[in-house]
Amino acid sequence: MLRCISVFFVVFICWACEVDYSFGEKDFKPRVVVNALISPQEPFAVRLHWSRSYSAQSGFTPVGEAEIRLYEDNTEVVRCPADPEGTTQTTFRAAAGRSYRLVVSVPGYGELSARTTIPEAPAARISFAHQKGWYRHFDMTDLTAGVDAKAIWLRGTERDNNGEKDIYAFYTTSVFVDQVNGANDAYESDEKGSTIDFEYFLRVARENLGAAFPLRFSVFGAVENRHTFQIIAASDTYDRYMRSRYKHELNTGESAQENPFIEQITVYSNIDNGIGIFAGYNYYTTPELCGNASQAVWRFAFPPYLRRKLPPTAFHAPKR
């Protein structure tokens, strides 16, 4: 009898704990979402939209009325109305080594603000090393990064007879490359020179720059293919946002059954009184590198009018 009562009690408790949760928009209050990345290479642009609930079937609604102000080292450099279509393009270009503050005023909502910095331009030497099977190997050496760079990101594109596309994977044996996008894969490891695949980019945190370079990496590609690489000096805000954004995108991909709740991931935001990102970065894109082992090593840095003298505390990778 006591056992029956215990079973009934457990069943009753479990039944009592069951509730139906609705993702409806009954208590949902939209917030202003800001998306504004800023660099010296591109005119500054701001995207403003209203947030929506996860269950909403419609897209994001642009903020129809707002005023945008941008300050460079506390001096106003941009003041304009927001484009009611959602994306406001300006002619302003940022400068390396400067601090920026973005202020957005939305009638009936309030004022949003955020701050960021623009790192000094990175410089490095990159060269084609050899071809092994379907993989091309490169050496990246003599990296120089300003003290304000939180991390160095490496992305790239591949061009063949069918056009240009993003490099979907990098391969390296370096233990100092961030593992956030790394996955074990022994397939063709001898040709790749690595048993770890890094999806879309390589990221090296500032504290590991001295140990990570010189860096040998490989990418997929035939001998006749040409590759272009983009080296990004990330500010603290850019680095935190892009890293958390990648982890969130993993939750919405096929491997996560497109379920963003499979793992709790918080995408970094630095917008006061809103959500989103205002982040600075600096980069340079190399010329195309072909598969000729005798090809001259490319030296890349910014042209003189964008280049500034690095402070004594700037990082210089040792030659080995």
C-alpha positions, 0 to 999 in steps of 0.5 A: 500500500505504501509503495502504491501511494509513493508511485501515485505521489511521484506521478502526481508531482510530475504531472503538476510540473508540466506546463505549456509555454507559448512563444507568442508576442503577448508581452514582447516589447521590441527593442532597437537593433544596431549593426554598425561595423567601422573600418578605414577601408569602407564608408561608414554605414549603420543598420537600424531595425526593430527586434522581433520574437523568435516565433514571428513569421515576418522579417525585421522592420526598419526603424523609420525615424532616427538621428545618427551621430558619430564622434571621433575622439569626442569631435562630431564627424557625422550627423544625419537622419536614418534611412527609413529603409533600414541602412544608412550609408555615409561618406565618412571613413574612419582612421586607425588609432582613433576612438569612436562613439555612436549615438542614435536617437529614436523618437518615442524610444530614447537614445542609444550609444556605444563606443569602439576603437580602430586598431592599427593596420596589420602587416605580414609576409605571406608566401606559397610553400608547396602543393600536396595533393589537392591542398595548397600550403602557405607560410605567414611570417613577420607579423606586425600588429598594433597594441590595440589589436585584441586578435588577428583573424585570417580569412580568404577567397579562392578563384577558379574557372567557375568564379570566386568563393570564400575559403570554407576551411583552413588547416594548421597544426599550430596549437596556438590558433583558437579552437572555437571553430576547430574540429577533428578530421583525419581525412586526407590529413597527410595532404592537408598537413593537419588533423584539425579543420578550422571552418572559414577562418583562423583566429589567434588571440593577442597573447598567442601571437608570439608563439603562433608565428611563423604560421604554416597553414593549408587550404583546399585548391588545385594548382591553377587556383588563386587565393587571396587572404584578408588579415584582420586586426580586431578591436576588443568589441569586434573580436568578442562579437564575431567570436560569439556570433560564430558560436551562435551560427553553429546553433542555427546550422544543420548540425544543431537541427537549426535549433538556437536553444540547443546550447545557450549562446549569448551574442556579444552586444555593446549597445546601451539602451538597445541590442546589437554591435558597434565595432571597429576593425582594420584589415588588408587584402593580399594580391592573388597568390598562385601556385608557383613556388618561385613566386615572390613573397608578398609584403602587405601593409597599408599605403602611407596615407593610412599608415601610422607609426606603431607605438613601442609596445606594438607586437612584432613576431620574431623571425625564425 
